[in-house]
Amino acid sequence: MEKHLPVVAWLHIALSAIGIIIALFLFGIIAGAGLLSKNEIAIAVTAVVAWSLAILIFILSVPGIIGGIYLLKRKEWARILLIIVAILDLLNIPFGTALGIYTIWVLMKDETVRIFKAAESNR
């Protein structure tokens, strides 16, 4: 399992970074469409939708980056965080589902738990 931990961590970091890029892209497209209309109501509505969507995706992406970084450092709380993120990722078809299944498989193994217990006792 030792070789799977960095793979899980980097995949979560990468998928979450892609999520943040998508949030910025969608913000630009939605807010830009409102600005192009030159209608005050459309500008206001698209601004609210763009901000709301971007913030939601950002909030859902940040835990994957934080969990991935600290999983590389063998923090037990990061393992728990990524299990939670993986459960949520199961709804993100198709890549999130695959990553969620892989993450749960790796992080729930007894061998992985022992790796983290050993890392905690070495501190």
Secondary structure by P-SEA (a helix, b strand, c coil): cccaaaaaaaaaaaaaaaaaaaaaaaaaaaaaaaaaaccaaaaaaaaaaaaaaaaaaaaacaaaaaaaaaaaaccaaaaaaaaaaaaaaccccaaaaaaaaaaaaaaacaaaaaaaaaaaaac
